[in-house]
Amino acid sequence: MPNLDLRLTAGDDIATAIMNLIGSIEGIESVEEIADLMPHMDDPDSSSAGLTDDMGPGTHLLRIAAGNDTGIRRALELAQAAARDHGAVLEVVDNHDS
């Protein structure tokens, strides 16, 4: 079963909306938020920790599973359009482990 991992930089509401939208595509088996093991350089001891300029939307690592490559391609196209419409940042994660 083909998988696609996406890193979305957006607020929780936008992430949920995009996940629901992708999940509604025919051929998509599942859309879930998985643990993101990438360090995000958010050192709590930093002199700028907690400043408003240092705060931003969260990151969400999404895994999309589909029955075939066509479903994955549709999911990516829809995710890109939705992220653009919501002012979010979307990155395709190159995952060689799955």
N, C-alpha and C positions, 0 to 999 in steps of 0.2 A: 504494500500500500504506500503510495507516494506521500511524503511529508514535506512541509514547508515551514521553516522557522523564521519569524519576523520579529524585529525589535521595534517597538512603537514607543515614541516619546510623546506622551500626552497625559492628560488628566484621567482619573479613573472613569469618569462618565463617558468620555470619548472612547476610551479603550473598550468599555463594555458595549457601546453602540456599534463599534466596528466589529467586535467579535460576534455580536448578534446578527449583524448584516451578513458577514461571511458564512455563518452557520446556516443561513437561510438559502444558500446556493444549492441547487440540486447537484448531488454527487459528493458533497462534503460530508465526510463521516464524523469529524469532530473538530472543534476549535477550543483550545484550552490555554490558559496562562500557566506557564511552567516556571520553575525556579531559574533565575538568571544568575549564573555563577561568575559573570564578568565583573571585575572590580570597577566601581564608578568614581573612584578618586574623591569620595566624599569623606575626607578625614575629619572626624569630630573635634580633633585638637587644633585644627587650622584656625588661624587668627580671623579668617573670614567666615567661619562656620556660623550658620544661623542668620547671616545678613540677608536682607531681602533680595539683593542682586545675586546671591548664591542659591536662592530657592527657585525651583522651577517645576514643571510637570514631571511626573514620575516616568519611569521606563517600565515597559511590560514586554516580556518575552512570550510570544504566542506561537503555539505549534498547531498547524493545520494538517489534518489527515484527510485524504480524498481517495476515492475509488480508482481514479486514473489521473494521468497527467493533464487532461483537459480541465478537470475540476481544480487542480492546483493552479493552472494558468488563469482560470476565471477568478479564483480567489485572490491571486496576486493583483490582477487588474482592478478588481473592486476595492481591495485594500488600499492600493495606491490612490485611486480616485477619492475614496472616503477620507484618507489622511490629508490629501491636498485640500479638500473641501472644509475640513475641520481645523486646518492650520497645524496639523501634527506632523511629526517626522517619522518616516518609515524606513527601515533598513532590512534588507534580506540578509539573514545570518547564514554564512557558509558553514554547514554542519556536516562534517565527514563521518560522524559517529553513527548516524542513523541510516 
